[in-house]
Amino acid sequence: MAIIWRCTGKSQHGYEYKRANGETAFATVTAIDYDALINPMAGAGTVNELFDAKPVLTEAGVTAFIGLQVYPQGFTVYVDERISDTMANGVVSFGGELKSASVLLDKNVGESFTIGGGL
């Protein structure tokens, strides 16, 4: 069995800020939502496996300024193009299995990635 994490939403929000020299600049914050697919008949994981593989931000994720909000059956990743390291390795741990920022950020709505064995 394995847990399949499907991208269910992706949004970007622009903002304005002042650089050190006083110039106005623009940047974007991206939020990407994922839900767990739990369906033992289709080979996906169980609720217990989901609990054991709850996503946790690692020290690498903190250092890379990646945001993570966890829900009972999903999570949201936040990145700010100005400060986040979108190529950082091992930013989120799923029950000991590490995923890099690029794996989480490069998905579009409907795409997925899998953790655990079997799929």
KALIN-V635248 format. One line per field, one symbol per residue. ss: DSSP state (H for helix, E for strand, C for the rest). phi: phi as a letter, one per 30 degrees, with the letter a starting at -180 (. if undefined). Layout:
ss: ???
phi: ???
This chain:
ss: CEEEEEEEEEEEEEEEEECCCCCEEEEEEEEEEEEEECCHHHCECCHHHHHHCCEEECHHHHHCCCEEEEECCEEEEEEECCCCCCCCCCCEEECCEEECHHHHHCCCCCCEEEECCCC
phi: .accccdcabbbbdbcbcdedjddbbbbcccbcbcdcbaedcjddcddddddcedbddedddddhccbcccebaabcbbcedbdcdcdcidbcchjdcbdedddcddcejdbbbbidjb
